[in-house]
Amino acid sequence: MLSIPEAARRVHALRRSTLATRPTETVPLAECGGRTLATDVVADADQPPHSHATMDGFAFDATEEYPLRLRDSAVFPEDEPSDIGEREAVRIATGAPLPAGANAVLKREEATVTEEGGEEYLDGPTLSPWTYVYRRGSNVSAGETLFTAGERLSAKDTILLRDLGHESVEVHERLSVALLATGTEIHEGRHTDLDSPMLAALVRAWGHEATYEGSVPDDYETVRDRVSELADGYDVVVTTGGTSVGKKDYAIRALAELGDVLFHRVRIRPGKPIAVADFGDAVAFAIPGKPVGAHAVTTLVARPFFVGETRRPTVTATLSRGFDIGVEGFDYVVPVTLSGDDEALPLGHVDSPLTVYDETFDPSVLSSSTRATRADGFVVTDSGIEAGTSVEVVPYDVVER
């Protein structure tokens, strides 16, 4: 069995090899959020292209001493100002280009302007050069690589891309993902398929296209042939159920016959029996069938393939109820609810709204509980934790985007 980080790294490497052959398309900036960049973005000019004022005030050379003769003109954002002379200053508006010879801006409210002999003179506090100045090239230097191929773009990235002069970007086409539920009990309608809608929502939130392709019964040839058929028409096949070692768990056997199984089972509870396979022209993920475990292992192990990152930002909270773990050697994904007092209550503990366990965290029962999805996030730990301990909580909205 692999650790969560090692499994995530292997999935991330599989993403890189998949992207190497992915078709690309050009999309406008307004549509690039969540898309994967196909090429590096290199700045072809300094940004900003000229230094400009960040305050309304007076532009001058901060190395010179007051008083400074004040020109009777002013500089505005649309202007191309002439140079200022020695011991001169000029009125300037926020966003206006700094005249050559100036290297600082004195705020209007800090300035003193006096008149003598028909001339105006500026006085004020001593400033360091480049005070209230957005310097040329301080944001971006020509030739600098700002974005790299394979990077997943966000809405905020459009700000810099637009500033670099881009109206559109080249991105990889979205992955087409087929979802297939396995299990006779689901195929015959005796049990509800709880996993496929959740997995489809995750895939779409991660920026790709998900299609539910129904279910198959627990028959090996049926499972194998249906997976093979879907792999011919989709970039990714995600199956649910049949990933353990039971008599009717056929998903892993089918993946092994159709391609190269990169790994099967990860040291995570719930969600251990995940498998990933490379079919050459397609990729397959076999996800265990219990819904909470399926969500946990998909977001922690499969997510890097779809979004290109393995990090999981956390928030710090204090654990309000302690718990032990059962079998050592696993990372336990413990759902928690967060309160306004920055307290984390394990959802499933007998003192929570969901009563599943008392002292020892029980991933097997919790993995089947749909109410456990009402948690705000989860804690990943390989040991028990005492009440009052500071813990790092991964909010669910971090891994679902």
PyMOL commands that set and color helices and strands:
alter all, ss='L'
color gray80, all
select helices_A, chain A and resi 4-19+29-31+108-110+157-163+184-187+195-205+220-233+251-258+291-307+363-366+370-374+396-399
alter helices_A, ss='H'
color red, helices_A
select strands_A, chain A and resi 24-28+41-42+52-53+57-60+68-75+88-92+104-107+112-116+119-123+133-134+145-147+168-172+176-182+209-216+236-240+260-264+268-269+275-278+283-287+315-319+331-338+343-346+348-349+355-357+377-381+390-395
alter strands_A, ss='S'
color yellow, strands_A
deselect
rebuild
show_as cartoon
